[in-house]
Amino acid sequence: RVERPVFLVLVFLVGCGVYTRDWAAWALVPGFVGLRFLGKVVGGTFAQRLAQGVLELPPRVGYALIAQGGLALCLVAEYQLLVPGGLSRRVLDVVVVGAVVNELLAGQAFRQVTAPSPRPRPVAPPDVGVAT
């Protein structure tokens, strides 16, 4: 109840510094979002295999990691303040637009995690008979 509204306010505040006319930043956004999405899914699968038998994780834990946290936004905002210039502005633009796109994708992706996975029905061995 607190995290999402605070994150959206943070996106709005940091997003005020986005320079929307930088076409190079817009060209980088699909790669950033796609590679980040892929990294989260592959990393979740790897973590699930590593934790097998130790932790009980949902079947598609990587999809739960898609939502971007506020830490990345805070880091790029601070980077732009400490290292002014064209590159820091472009990094800020890509991360802020990527955060908005990731929020849109996260709702759909999180449903993949919360959807119940079909459980196979147990099949009795063929040598067991039923007493009547």
C-alpha positions in Angstrom: 0.0 0.0 0.0 2.9 2.3 0.5 5.6 1.1 -1.9 3.8 1.5 -5.2 2.6 5.1 -4.6 6.0 6.2 -3.3 7.7 4.6 -6.4 5.3 6.4 -8.8 6.0 9.7 -7.1 9.7 9.0 -7.4 9.3 8.2 -11.1 7.4 11.5 -11.5 10.0 13.5 -9.7 13.0 11.9 -11.4 11.2 11.9 -14.7 10.9 15.6 -14.7 14.6 15.7 -15.8 14.0 13.5 -18.8 14.9 15.1 -22.1 12.4 13.5 -24.5 14.0 14.8 -27.8 17.1 12.6 -27.5 16.5 10.0 -30.2 19.5 7.9 -29.2 18.1 7.4 -25.8 14.8 6.2 -27.3 16.7 3.8 -29.5 18.4 2.3 -26.4 15.2 1.8 -24.4 14.0 -1.4 -26.2 17.4 -3.0 -25.7 17.5 -2.0 -22.1 14.0 -3.3 -21.3 14.4 -6.5 -23.3 17.8 -7.4 -21.8 16.6 -6.5 -18.3 13.5 -8.7 -18.8 15.6 -11.6 -20.1 18.1 -11.2 -17.3 15.5 -11.3 -14.6 13.8 -14.4 -16.1 17.0 -16.3 -16.6 18.4 -15.2 -13.2 15.2 -16.4 -11.6 15.4 -19.7 -13.3 19.0 -20.0 -12.3 18.2 -19.1 -8.7 15.4 -21.6 -8.6 17.7 -24.4 -9.7 20.4 -23.4 -7.2 17.9 -23.2 -4.3 16.1 -26.5 -5.3 15.6 -28.5 -2.1 16.6 -25.6 0.1 13.9 -23.0 -0.6 10.4 -23.3 -1.9 10.1 -20.8 -4.7 7.2 -20.2 -7.1 7.6 -22.0 -10.4 8.3 -18.7 -12.4 10.1 -16.6 -9.8 11.9 -14.5 -12.5 8.7 -12.9 -13.6 8.2 -11.6 -10.0 11.4 -9.7 -10.3 10.4 -7.7 -13.4 9.2 -4.6 -11.5 12.0 -2.1 -11.2 12.8 -0.7 -7.8 13.4 2.9 -6.9 17.1 2.3 -6.2 18.0 2.4 -10.0 16.1 5.7 -10.3 17.9 7.2 -7.3 21.3 6.1 -8.6 20.8 7.6 -12.1 19.5 10.8 -10.6 22.5 11.1 -8.4 24.8 10.1 -11.3 23.4 13.0 -13.3 24.0 15.4 -10.5 27.6 14.2 -9.9 28.6 13.7 -13.5 26.8 16.3 -15.6 26.9 15.9 -19.4 25.3 14.3 -22.3 26.0 10.7 -21.3 24.5 11.0 -17.8 21.4 12.7 -19.3 21.0 9.8 -21.8 21.4 7.2 -19.0 18.8 9.0 -17.0 16.4 9.1 -20.0 16.8 5.4 -20.7 16.4 4.3 -17.1 13.3 6.5 -16.4 11.5 5.4 -19.6 12.6 1.8 -18.9 11.1 2.1 -15.4 7.8 3.1 -16.8 7.8 0.4 -19.4 8.8 -2.2 -16.8 6.0 -1.1 -14.5 3.6 -1.8 -17.4 5.1 -5.2 -18.1 5.4 -6.1 -14.4 1.6 -6.4 -13.9 1.3 -8.9 -16.6 4.4 -10.7 -15.7 3.4 -11.0 -12.0 0.2 -12.7 -13.0 2.5 -15.5 -14.5 3.8 -16.1 -11.0 0.5 -16.0 -9.1 -1.4 -18.2 -11.6 -1.8 -21.6 -10.2 0.3 -24.2 -12.1 -1.6 -27.3 -13.2 -0.7 -30.1 -10.9 -0.5 -33.6 -12.5 -3.0 -36.0 -11.1 -1.5 -39.0 -9.4 -1.8 -42.2 -11.3 -2.1 -45.5 -9.4 0.4 -48.1 -10.3 -1.0 -50.8 -12.6 -0.4 -53.7 -10.2 -2.7 -52.2 -7.5 -6.3 -53.5 -7.5 -9.4 -52.0 -6.0 -11.2 -54.1 -3.3 -15.0 -54.2 -3.7 
